[in-house]
Amino acid sequence: MTGSLLHICGRDDWTAAQRDGAMTPASLADVGFVHLSTPEQVHLPANRLYAGRRDLVLLHVAPERLPDPVRYEPGVPGDPESMRFPHLYGPLPVEAVVDVTPYEPDADGRFTAL
């Protein structure tokens, strides 16, 4: 999906978000935003946080459907220095998700860029 942003989550988390109307991961309370990625960088947080998990989905998010601001900010030490990740400063509404696709690692448990 060209132009979409991605959010990684477990299938059960997506099911709960559909029931609740929005994705409100712990990061929203902890750091004030929902982590998003572009297709080219999604493998970086996936490998850092979810290596080997086989229950993940990618939520394809239409930025124009987001009511709260998205800011592009540095990742964590170890990410390419010039790389900026999109951070959504509010809950991720279900209606902003335009597609959901499985996101499974390779045989070695590592994720690749899309």
Buried (B, 14 or more C-beta within 10 A) or exposed (E): BEEBBBBBBEEEBBEEBEEEEBBBBEEBEEEEBBBBBBBEBBBBBBBEEBEEBEEBBBBBBBEEEBEEEBEEEEBEEEBEEEEBBBBBEBBBBBEBBEEBEEBEBEEEEEBEEB
